Amino acid sequence: MAYLLKLHREVEKQLSRIPHKQRERLVETMRSLRLDPRPHGSEHLQDELFRIRQGEYRIIYAVFDDEVVIVICKVTRRTEKTYRNLKALRDKALRELLK
């Protein structure tokens, strides 16, 4: 069963700032989540939130199994601020799910 993949509108802006070659790999990784939302190497952060690494970038996403939907919340380089305020990211994912 394939999950529906949704991007939060801020993710498109974040991706547009990433160099083309790295962006392609990130998009490929995000698409692969549709078939395996919890691949080897993914890390459960909190509630529905997970994180997967792609090089120096992190993809933070929420998995909603009952709705069969994955919401990409954030794509960013790893810094000490990357994982701050996970509750706000979860809230963004829930709002995107209800759209």
C-alpha positions, 0 to 999 in steps of 0.5 A: 500500500502506497502512502499519499505524500504531502509537502508543507508549503514551506518545504517547497521554499526550502527545497528551492534553496538547495543545490540541484544535485542534492535537491534531486536526491532529497526528492528521491528519498521523499518519494521512497517514503511512500512505499516505506515510511519508516525505512532503515536509518529513520529515527522516531522523534516524537508522536507521528514525527520521524527524521531521515538523513540524506547527506548533510540534510535532514527530512522531518516528516509525519506519518499518519497510518490511519489516513495513509498519508505522509506530510513532509514538514521540514527539509534542512541542513543539520544544525543545533536548531533543526530539532527545536520546537517539534510540537510546532512541526507536528501542528503544521503536519496536522494542519496540512493533513486536514487540508 
